[in-house]
């Protein structure tokens, strides 16, 4: 196996707990379009496939409100990106240690790319060499194209990276991209559901990633 040179992260539920800003934006859009608001567990199940899917899922059968609800979501979320969001405990230390150890870092997320860049710049200024997100006309995860774009930006190959995520989408993204997966349990998906996927590695704490990387380098 090639030496691991880079670590790619999902954003929502992996690097940053963005849930409550997403929750507020979703229910703002539901209220503004006179639709029922959604619960915490419901919205957690909707997150991960991009804003259009999130709003569509929250609306349920009322597809007539989709365009308007999406606009309200974007209006609210764009102005509240970091109102309640924070990096998960241990993530800042993990990122700093990875950089000190010489790893290249990237983000691969189904969040709209310009919003992902803003969040990463706010919490992790100048620490990530690539931020790849949702763009119009490009396939989202679990399609491998996002990972491929990140690999190109970082100048590494698929056998030189690991991809860390918190969801089934991230698991299949790693498979489709032929990269090693580390699935974390501190995000938006129930641990029991993640275990059923049988990922390459699963971890409960950010700093445990360092031990996994050490084992991969031997």
C-alpha positions in Angstrom: 0.0 0.0 0.0 1.2 3.5 -0.9 2.2 5.9 1.9 -0.8 8.1 3.0 -0.1 11.7 2.1 -3.5 13.4 2.4 -6.6 13.3 4.5 -10.0 14.3 3.1 -12.9 15.3 5.3 -16.6 15.6 4.9 -17.8 18.9 6.4 -21.2 18.7 8.0 -21.2 16.2 10.8 -17.5 15.4 10.5 -15.4 18.6 10.8 -18.1 21.0 12.0 -21.4 20.5 13.9 -23.5 22.6 11.5 -26.7 21.0 12.5 -28.5 23.8 14.4 -27.9 26.3 11.7 -29.3 23.9 9.1 -32.2 23.1 11.5 -33.0 26.8 11.9 -32.8 27.5 8.1 -35.0 24.5 7.3 -37.7 25.4 9.7 -37.5 29.1 8.7 -38.2 28.0 5.1 -41.0 25.7 6.2 -42.6 28.5 8.3 -42.3 31.1 5.5 -44.0 28.7 3.0 -46.7 27.7 5.6 -45.6 24.1 5.8 -45.2 22.1 9.0 -41.8 22.5 10.7 -39.6 19.4 11.1 -38.1 17.7 14.1 -34.4 17.3 15.0 -34.3 13.7 14.0 -36.2 14.3 10.7 -33.8 17.1 9.6 -30.8 15.0 10.6 -32.0 12.3 8.2 -32.4 14.9 5.4 -28.8 16.3 5.7 -26.0 15.2 3.4 -27.3 15.3 -0.1 -27.3 19.0 -0.7 -29.7 21.9 -0.1 -32.2 21.0 -2.9 -32.7 17.5 -1.4 -32.9 18.8 2.1 -35.7 21.2 1.3 -37.5 18.7 -0.9 -37.4 16.1 1.9 -38.6 18.6 4.5 -41.5 19.6 2.3 -42.7 16.0 1.8 -45.5 15.8 -0.6 -45.9 19.6 -1.0 -43.6 20.0 -4.0 -45.4 23.1 -5.1 -43.5 25.1 -2.4 -40.1 23.8 -3.4 -38.6 26.7 -5.3 -39.9 29.3 -2.8 -38.8 27.2 0.2 -35.3 26.7 -1.3 -35.0 30.5 -1.7 -36.0 31.1 1.9 -33.6 28.4 3.1 -30.7 29.9 1.2 -31.6 33.5 2.3 -31.5 32.4 6.0 -28.6 30.0 5.9 -26.3 32.3 4.0 -26.6 34.9 6.7 -26.3 32.4 9.6 -23.5 30.0 8.4 -21.6 30.1 11.7 -24.3 31.4 14.1 -24.5 28.2 16.0 -22.0 25.9 14.2 -18.7 24.8 15.9 -16.0 22.3 15.1 -16.5 19.1 17.0 -14.4 18.6 20.2 -10.9 17.4 19.2 -11.2 18.4 15.6 -9.0 21.5 15.8 -6.3 19.5 17.6 -6.6 16.7 15.0 -6.3 19.2 12.1 -3.3 20.9 13.7 -1.5 17.6 14.4 -2.1 16.3 10.8 -0.6 19.5 9.4 2.4 19.3 11.8 2.9 15.7 10.7 3.0 16.8 7.1 -0.4 15.6 5.7 -2.2 17.6 3.0 -5.8 18.3 4.0 -9.0 18.7 1.9 -12.7 18.9 2.3 -15.2 17.1 0.1 -18.8 18.0 0.9 -22.3 18.1 -0.7 -22.7 21.6 0.7 -22.6 24.4 -1.9 -19.0 25.0 -2.5 -18.9 28.8 -1.9 -20.6 28.2 1.5 -18.2 25.4 2.4 -15.3 27.7 1.6 -16.7 30.4 3.9 -17.1 27.9 6.8 -13.6 26.5 6.4 -12.1 29.9 6.2 -13.9 31.0 9.3 -12.9 28.0 11.4 -9.7 26.7 9.7 -8.1 29.6 7.9 -5.3 28.5 5.5 -5.3 24.9 6.8 -7.0 23.1 3.9 -5.4 22.9 0.5 -8.7 21.9 -1.3 -12.4 22.6 -0.6 -14.7 20.8 -3.0 -18.4 21.2 -2.8 -21.7 21.2 -4.7 -21.5 23.0 -8.0 -24.2 23.3 -10.6 -23.7 20.8 -13.4 -21.4 18.6 -11.4 -22.4 15.3 -9.7 -22.5 15.2 -5.9 -21.3 12.5 -3.6 -21.5 9.5 -3.7 -20.3 10.0 -7.3 -16.5 9.9 -7.2 -16.0 13.2 -9.2 -15.7 15.3 -6.0 -13.0 13.1 -4.6 -11.2 13.1 -8.0 -11.3 16.9 -8.1 -9.8 17.1 -4.5 -7.1 14.6 -5.5 -6.1 16.7 -8.5 -6.0 19.9 -6.4 -3.8 18.2 -3.8 -1.6 16.4 -6.3 -2.1 12.9 -4.8 -3.5 9.6 -6.0 -6.4 7.6 -4.6 -4.2 5.1 -2.8 -2.4 8.0 -1.0 -5.5 9.4 0.8 -8.1 8.5 3.4 -11.6 10.0 3.4 -13.3 10.7 6.7 -17.1 11.1 6.9 -20.1 10.5 9.1 -22.7 9.0 6.8 -23.7 6.2 4.4 -23.1 8.7 1.5 -19.5 9.2 2.7 -19.1 5.4 2.9 -20.2 4.9 -0.7 -18.2 7.9 -1.9 -15.1 6.2 -0.6 -16.0 2.9 -2.3 -16.8 4.6 -5.6 -13.6 6.6 -5.4 -11.5 3.6 -4.4 -10.1 5.3 -1.3 -9.8 4.1 2.3 -12.7 5.2 4.4 -12.7 6.2 8.1 -16.3 6.6 9.3 -16.8 8.8 12.4 -19.6 8.3 14.9 -19.8 11.8 16.3 -21.9 13.2 13.4 -25.5 13.1 12.2 -25.8 9.3 11.7 -26.6 6.7 14.4 -23.6 4.6 15.3 -25.6 1.4 14.9 -26.4 2.3 11.3 -22.7 3.1 10.6 -21.5 -0.2 12.0 -23.8 -2.1 9.7 -21.9 -0.6 6.7 -18.6 -2.3 7.8 -16.4 0.5 6.7 -12.6 0.1 6.5 -12.3 1.9 9.9 -14.8 3.4 12.3 -13.9 5.8 15.1 -15.6 7.5 18.1 -13.1 10.3 18.7 -11.2 12.6 16.3 -7.8 12.0 17.7 -8.2 8.3 17.2 -7.7 9.1 13.5 -4.0 9.5 14.3 -3.7 5.9 15.4 -5.5 4.7 12.3 -3.1 6.7 10.1 -0.1 5.3 12.0 -1.3 1.8 11.4 -1.7 2.5 7.7 1.8 3.8 7.4 3.4 0.6 8.7 
